[in-house]
Amino acid sequence: MAKPIPKVGSRRNGRSSARKSARRIPKGVIHVQASFNNTIVTVTDLRGRVISWSSAGTCGFKGTRRGTPFAAQTTTEDSIQAVVDQESVHKILMNLKQIVLRGNFFGTRNAFICAKGPGYVTAQDIILPPFVETVDNTQHVANLTKPIDLCIGLQIERNRGYDTKMPKNFHDRSYPIDVVFMPIRNVNHSIHFYGNDNEKEEILFLEIWTNGSLTLKEALHEASRNLID
């Protein structure tokens, strides 16, 4: 099978910042190496960076059949299809961005996804540190239609507010995701009066919606502490 260049991502708060980038390649170059016992096809961009590759052997051809024209055609189609499949990498990163994590930790931690196709990859396939868990294990990450290995390295962190990372701060073959560390989805409040005309009391009602990374009690406690500080 063709070997697409992997891409990694990173995740946080309950969210993810992913490493591994989906590059749109308007033009590319196909390199063919043919011998009597194998055919290797490599696809690169115009700067010579490898995007994907395949060989007659990985496509299932054996012996002298690896050097036949049909093997070369099949290998080329397989390597090009891998490039087309990489267009879905952006969608995978956006799916990772939607996943919410719950855990009490500081700094940056590592997580991984190691899955084998064909099959669906969900949040439950993320290998997390023991003190971190996903809020919804059923959230979709990717759909592997071929018997390939998907390996993604993730970096997760706990933070607040907005986090916009510029790609220049990351090594090549990594992809930063802009995330919003805001576990509170919505808040409503209302004030109600009770008692008689001579002595009226007020009571405050709060309605709080979170993304699941915080409980309502934790959200109210954190907000009160920040207000006092």
Buried (B, 14 or more C-beta within 10 A) or exposed (E): BBBBBBBBBBBBBBBBBBBBBBBEBEEBEEEEEBEEBBBBBBBBBEEEEEBBBBBBBBBEBEEEEBBBEEBBEBBBBBBBBBBEBBEBBBBBBEBBBBBBBBBEEEEEBEBEBEBEBEBEBBBEBBEBEEEBBBBEEEBBBBEBEEEBEBEBBBBBBBBEEEBEBEEEEBEEBBBBBEBBBBBBEEEEEEEEEEEEEEEEEEEEEEEBEBBBBBEEEBBBEBBEEEEEE
